[in-house]
Amino acid sequence: MNEDKKEKFMQYRCCHCGYIYDPSKGCEKNNVKPNTSFEEVPEEYRCPVCKSKKSGFVPIK
């Protein structure tokens, strides 16, 4: 897998509650379709568990 693909499918964790955003699954509760990278998620995105802002997520290595 090349670096661009790895980056696109990188998971992100909410720093407040631990929810994991998985790009391969998207986020049905927030109308984010599967295979949507976290960078493509709208800025107004909120954690579906604790309602934290998108800026409250960090990449999982």
C-alpha positions in Angstrom: 0.0 0.0 0.0 1.5 3.4 -0.9 1.8 6.3 1.5 -1.2 8.2 0.0 -3.5 5.2 0.6 -2.2 4.7 4.1 -2.8 8.4 4.9 -6.3 8.3 3.4 -7.3 5.4 5.5 -5.7 6.5 8.7 -7.9 6.2 11.8 -8.5 9.1 14.2 -9.3 8.9 17.9 -11.4 11.4 19.9 -9.2 12.8 22.7 -12.2 13.2 25.0 -14.0 9.9 24.9 -11.8 7.5 22.8 -14.2 7.1 19.9 -12.3 5.9 16.8 -13.2 7.3 13.4 -12.6 4.6 10.8 -12.6 5.9 7.2 -13.5 2.5 5.8 -16.8 2.7 7.9 -17.5 6.4 7.8 -19.9 7.7 10.4 -23.5 6.9 9.7 -24.8 9.1 12.6 -23.2 12.2 11.0 -24.0 11.2 7.4 -20.3 10.5 6.5 -20.1 7.8 3.9 -17.7 4.9 4.1 -14.3 5.4 2.5 -14.2 9.1 3.5 -10.8 10.2 4.8 -10.8 12.2 8.0 -9.5 15.2 6.0 -12.6 15.0 3.8 -14.9 15.1 6.8 -16.6 18.5 7.1 -15.2 21.0 9.7 -18.5 21.0 11.5 -18.2 17.3 12.2 -18.8 16.3 15.9 -17.9 13.1 17.7 -21.0 10.9 17.6 -20.4 9.8 21.2 -19.4 13.0 23.1 -20.0 15.8 20.5 -16.4 17.0 20.6 -15.3 19.1 17.6 -13.3 17.6 14.7 -10.2 19.4 16.2 -10.5 17.1 19.2 -9.3 14.1 17.2 -5.8 12.8 16.8 -4.4 10.3 14.2 -3.7 6.8 15.4 -0.3 5.6 14.3 
